[in-house]
């Protein structure tokens, strides 16, 4: 079955982005922190023009398939998301210092086959970790959001 990303011909390049928590600590384990990160990504979508075909927030890292609109900077988007979340996390936990590890990692999606391979990889992350049986069961993912009609951050695919 051939599926196409809507609007992909007039958008910027889609990238697989991964960012990890400092020292691989499981600081995102509490569900409240995962939910707060979703809110920050939604706020970023109000500031910047980009699409998120899918995402997955795990305990110590995050995967986002992201398509910045032409003229938008992936680096600026990710910097804002990471910085805003870190400041809020530190304030909530009454601490200081780095929340995230190194700068995020990203790779440009080459073609439609690569897109769907990465899409499935991201959505299978909690399944492979043994956290759920089906991707749509993981509340902190694009699969869950699509299956429940939540359009806060995910784009139609």
C-alpha positions as CSV (number, residue, x, y, z in Angstrom):
1,X,0.0,0.0,0.0
2,X,1.5,3.3,-1.0
3,X,0.9,6.2,1.5
4,X,2.0,9.7,1.0
5,X,2.6,12.5,3.5
6,X,0.0,15.2,2.8
7,X,1.5,18.4,1.7
8,X,5.0,16.9,1.5
9,X,5.8,18.6,-1.9
10,X,5.5,22.1,-0.5
11,X,7.1,21.6,2.9
12,X,10.7,21.6,4.1
13,X,12.8,18.4,4.6
14,X,11.5,15.8,7.0
15,X,14.0,14.8,9.7
16,X,14.2,12.0,12.3
17,X,15.2,13.8,15.5
18,X,16.4,12.1,18.7
19,X,17.2,13.9,21.9
20,X,18.4,12.3,25.1
21,X,18.1,13.2,28.8
22,X,21.4,14.1,30.4
23,X,23.4,11.0,31.5
24,X,20.6,8.8,30.2
25,X,18.7,9.2,33.4
26,X,15.0,8.3,33.2
27,X,13.9,11.8,34.1
28,X,10.9,11.5,31.7
29,X,9.5,8.4,33.4
30,X,6.8,10.2,35.4
31,X,3.8,10.5,33.1
32,X,3.4,14.1,34.1
33,X,6.8,15.0,32.6
34,X,5.9,13.3,29.3
35,X,2.6,15.2,29.2
36,X,4.4,18.5,30.0
37,X,6.8,17.8,27.1
38,X,3.8,17.3,24.8
39,X,2.5,20.7,25.9
40,X,5.8,22.3,25.2
41,X,5.9,20.8,21.7
42,X,2.4,22.1,21.1
43,X,3.5,25.6,22.2
44,X,6.4,25.3,19.8
45,X,3.9,24.7,17.0
46,X,2.3,28.0,17.9
47,X,5.6,29.8,17.6
48,X,7.1,28.0,14.6
49,X,5.7,26.4,11.5
50,X,6.3,22.7,11.4
51,X,4.6,19.4,11.2
52,X,5.0,16.3,13.3
53,X,3.9,13.1,11.5
54,X,4.8,11.0,14.6
55,X,6.7,11.1,17.8
56,X,7.5,9.0,20.8
57,X,8.5,10.1,24.3
58,X,10.3,7.4,26.3
59,X,11.8,7.6,29.8
60,X,15.2,8.9,28.8
61,X,14.9,10.0,25.1
62,X,12.5,11.4,22.5
63,X,12.0,10.6,18.9
64,X,10.3,13.2,16.6
65,X,9.7,12.9,12.9
66,X,9.5,16.6,12.1
67,X,9.0,18.7,8.9
68,X,9.9,22.4,9.3
69,X,8.1,24.6,6.8
70,X,10.4,26.4,4.3
71,X,12.2,29.1,6.0
72,X,12.0,27.5,9.5
73,X,15.1,26.2,11.3
74,X,15.0,22.8,12.8
75,X,17.8,23.9,15.1
76,X,15.8,26.8,16.4
77,X,12.7,24.7,16.9
78,X,14.5,22.1,18.8
79,X,16.5,24.6,20.8
80,X,13.2,26.3,21.9
81,X,11.6,23.0,22.8
82,X,14.5,21.7,24.8
83,X,15.3,25.0,26.5
84,X,11.7,25.7,27.6
85,X,11.1,22.2,28.8
86,X,14.4,22.2,30.8
87,X,13.7,25.6,32.4
88,X,10.2,24.4,33.5
89,X,11.5,21.0,34.7
90,X,14.3,22.6,36.8
91,X,11.8,25.1,38.3
92,X,9.3,22.3,39.1
93,X,12.0,20.1,40.7
94,X,13.7,23.1,42.4
95,X,17.1,22.3,40.8
96,X,19.5,23.8,38.3
97,X,21.7,22.5,35.5
98,X,21.3,20.6,32.3
99,X,18.3,18.4,31.7
100,X,19.1,17.3,28.2
101,X,22.4,15.6,27.2
102,X,24.2,16.6,24.0
103,X,22.6,18.6,21.2
104,X,19.9,16.6,19.4
105,X,20.7,14.1,16.7
106,X,18.9,14.4,13.4
107,X,18.9,12.7,10.0
108,X,17.1,13.9,6.9
109,X,14.6,11.5,5.4
110,X,15.7,10.4,2.0
111,X,12.5,9.3,0.3
112,X,9.0,7.9,0.9
113,X,10.3,4.4,1.7
114,X,12.8,5.8,4.3
115,X,9.9,8.0,5.7
116,X,7.7,4.9,6.4
117,X,10.7,2.9,7.8
118,X,11.5,5.6,10.3
119,X,7.8,6.2,11.0
120,X,7.4,2.6,12.0
121,X,10.7,2.5,13.9
122,X,9.5,5.5,16.1
123,X,6.1,4.0,16.7
124,X,7.5,0.6,17.6
125,X,9.9,2.0,20.2
126,X,7.6,1.4,23.3
127,X,6.6,-2.0,21.9
128,X,10.3,-3.1,21.5
129,X,11.0,-1.8,25.0
130,X,8.2,-4.1,26.3
131,X,6.1,-1.2,27.6
132,X,3.0,-2.0,25.5
133,X,1.8,-4.6,23.0
134,X,0.6,-2.2,20.3
135,X,2.0,1.3,19.4
136,X,-1.4,2.9,19.8
137,X,-1.4,1.9,23.5
138,X,1.6,4.2,24.3
139,X,0.0,7.5,25.4
140,X,3.1,9.5,24.6
141,X,3.2,8.8,20.9
142,X,1.8,9.8,17.6
143,X,0.2,6.4,17.3
144,X,-1.9,7.0,20.4
145,X,-2.7,10.6,19.5
146,X,-3.9,9.6,16.0
147,X,-6.0,6.6,17.3
148,X,-7.7,8.9,19.9
149,X,-8.2,11.9,17.5
150,X,-5.8,14.1,19.4
151,X,-4.5,16.7,17.0
152,X,-2.5,18.8,19.5
153,X,0.9,18.1,17.8
154,X,0.5,15.2,15.2
155,X,-0.1,16.0,11.5
156,X,-2.2,13.9,9.2
157,X,-0.3,11.2,7.3
